[in-house]
Amino acid sequence: MLIKAYVKAARLRTLPLALAAVALGGILAAHFGQHNWSITVLAALTAILLQILSNFANDYGDFRSGVDANRTDRALGGGDLTLQQMKTALVIITTLSTICGVSLIVISFKELSVLSVLYFIIGLLAIAAAFKYTAGKNPYGYRGLGDLAVLIFFGLVPVTGLYYMHNPVVDYAFYHSLLPAAAFGLLSAGVLNINNIRDIDSDLAMNKRTLATYLGATRALWYQLVLLVLAYGLMMWFIRSSSAEVGFTMWLVLPVHLLQWIALRNAVRSAAERSVFNKLLKFLVLTNLVFVIVFGILLLA
């Protein structure tokens, strides 16, 4: 069925990552100032649409370049969708993302201003980033820049950007929100890194250069640990000037992240099958979501 094919291309397992970023922004807004559920819910819908857009564009771009031409776990590579059907879906999702993004800006700022225009531009950049990762001419995902894009558009933009929509003041709290925003962006980059470690051989064969292909599997594994250490370092910095109980979050989730890294190390050393890396991907996405939920409970309790 066509609907089943689009659901496959949407890669629903990646959506919790987008939702977690929005949840973190809302949590920080509630902690430091005001929180508006209308803004958070609309931001969540926008984030979901942008994530689906990114996944559709990734499927489309990798198929066109030949990277995923024979992958049955992809909608185009598996023959579940035609290129024209995917193009149509990209247009529809882009339109819906734009409508939701504009609605979010209108509800947040209520009038045309420099800030509303700036947020509109940021929204357009987010749409462009979702599409240009592997699609279009000179996709930046083929030049090792995907990790940087994830840090920005899964960390700084959704978390601090959403916080500012709730509390439009540049003060200590705004700058302080950058710490958990960057930390979550680093954890999200770790998700991409596992994906890229899994695909090193096939990406090299098709001249797709991710950061993992530049580093090699062993260095990419240690890069994963660096991302984890930096993320927790930023969160501990944030916690030092917040409620002491929030620090308990680190000790709850840190062992899980470390166990995942050990499992990744074992998978790399044993040249494990794709299914092993896929399980690690799903587990890390859910762990990051749980991390945000526990953080929110302790911060707002």
ChimeraX attribute file (.defattr): number of C-alpha atoms within 10 A of each C-alpha:
attribute: neighborCount
match mode: 1-to-1
recipient: residues
	/A:1	7
	/A:2	10
	/A:3	8
	/A:4	11
	/A:5	16
	/A:6	18
	/A:7	12
	/A:8	17
	/A:9	24
	/A:10	24
	/A:11	16
	/A:12	13
	/A:13	13
	/A:14	18
	/A:15	19
	/A:16	19
	/A:17	25
	/A:18	26
	/A:19	24
	/A:20	26
	/A:21	31
	/A:22	30
	/A:23	23
	/A:24	27
	/A:25	31
	/A:26	29
	/A:27	25
	/A:28	28
	/A:29	25
	/A:30	18
	/A:31	16
	/A:32	17
	/A:33	12
	/A:34	14
	/A:35	19
	/A:36	15
	/A:37	10
	/A:38	12
	/A:39	20
	/A:40	23
	/A:41	16
	/A:42	18
	/A:43	27
	/A:44	21
	/A:45	19
	/A:46	25
	/A:47	26
	/A:48	22
	/A:49	24
	/A:50	27
	/A:51	26
	/A:52	26
	/A:53	27
	/A:54	26
	/A:55	24
	/A:56	27
	/A:57	25
	/A:58	23
	/A:59	25
	/A:60	28
	/A:61	21
	/A:62	22
	/A:63	21
	/A:64	17
	/A:65	15
	/A:66	17
	/A:67	20
	/A:68	23
	/A:69	17
	/A:70	13
	/A:71	14
	/A:72	12
	/A:73	13
	/A:74	24
	/A:75	26
	/A:76	25
	/A:77	21
	/A:78	15
	/A:79	15
	/A:80	18
	/A:81	17
	/A:82	14
	/A:83	15
	/A:84	9
	/A:85	13
	/A:86	19
	/A:87	14
	/A:88	12
	/A:89	16
	/A:90	20
	/A:91	12
	/A:92	13
	/A:93	20
	/A:94	22
	/A:95	13
	/A:96	17
	/A:97	25
	/A:98	19
	/A:99	12
	/A:100	19
	/A:101	24
	/A:102	18
	/A:103	16
	/A:104	25
	/A:105	23
	/A:106	15
	/A:107	14
	/A:108	19
	/A:109	15
	/A:110	11
	/A:111	11
	/A:112	10
	/A:113	10
	/A:114	9
	/A:115	14
	/A:116	19
	/A:117	13
	/A:118	12
	/A:119	20
	/A:120	18
	/A:121	12
	/A:122	16
	/A:123	21
	/A:124	16
	/A:125	13
	/A:126	22
	/A:127	21
	/A:128	16
	/A:129	22
	/A:130	24
	/A:131	24
	/A:132	20
	/A:133	23
	/A:134	27
	/A:135	25
	/A:136	14
	/A:137	8
	/A:138	11
	/A:139	18
	/A:140	19
	/A:141	21
	/A:142	21
	/A:143	17
	/A:144	17
	/A:145	15
	/A:146	22
	/A:147	21
	/A:148	15
	/A:149	19
	/A:150	23
	/A:151	21
	/A:152	19
	/A:153	24
	/A:154	28
	/A:155	30
	/A:156	24
	/A:157	24
	/A:158	27
	/A:159	30
	/A:160	27
	/A:161	22
	/A:162	26
	/A:163	31
	/A:164	20
	/A:165	26
	/A:166	24
	/A:167	21
	/A:168	14
	/A:169	11
	/A:170	9
	/A:171	9
	/A:172	9
	/A:173	17
	/A:174	19
	/A:175	10
	/A:176	16
	/A:177	22
	/A:178	20
	/A:179	23
	/A:180	28
	/A:181	28
	/A:182	23
	/A:183	25
	/A:184	31
	/A:185	29
	/A:186	29
	/A:187	28
	/A:188	26
	/A:189	24
	/A:190	27
	/A:191	23
	/A:192	20
	/A:193	23
	/A:194	24
	/A:195	17
	/A:196	22
	/A:197	24
	/A:198	25
	/A:199	20
	/A:200	21
	/A:201	15
	/A:202	14
	/A:203	21
	/A:204	14
	/A:205	12
	/A:206	14
	/A:207	15
	/A:208	23
	/A:209	19
	/A:210	25
	/A:211	23
	/A:212	26
	/A:213	23
	/A:214	14
	/A:215	15
	/A:216	14
	/A:217	22
	/A:218	14
	/A:219	13
	/A:220	21
	/A:221	22
	/A:222	14
	/A:223	17
	/A:224	24
	/A:225	17
	/A:226	14
	/A:227	19
	/A:228	22
	/A:229	17
	/A:230	15
	/A:231	22
	/A:232	19
	/A:233	16
	/A:234	18
	/A:235	21
	/A:236	19
	/A:237	14
	/A:238	19
	/A:239	20
	/A:240	11
	/A:241	9
	/A:242	13
	/A:243	13
	/A:244	11
	/A:245	12
	/A:246	22
	/A:247	18
	/A:248	14
	/A:249	22
	/A:250	17
	/A:251	10
	/A:252	13
	/A:253	17
	/A:254	17
	/A:255	11
	/A:256	15
	/A:257	19
	/A:258	14
	/A:259	11
	/A:260	17
	/A:261	21
	/A:262	14
	/A:263	15
	/A:264	22
	/A:265	17
	/A:266	12
	/A:267	17
	/A:268	20
	/A:269	12
	/A:270	9
	/A:271	12
	/A:272	13
	/A:273	11
	/A:274	13
	/A:275	10
	/A:276	15
	/A:277	21
	/A:278	14
	/A:279	10
	/A:280	20
	/A:281	23
	/A:282	14
	/A:283	17
	/A:284	22
	/A:285	22
	/A:286	18
	/A:287	20
	/A:288	20
	/A:289	21
	/A:290	16
	/A:291	21
	/A:292	24
	/A:293	17
	/A:294	16
	/A:295	22
	/A:296	20
	/A:297	12
	/A:298	16
	/A:299	20
	/A:300	13
	/A:301	10
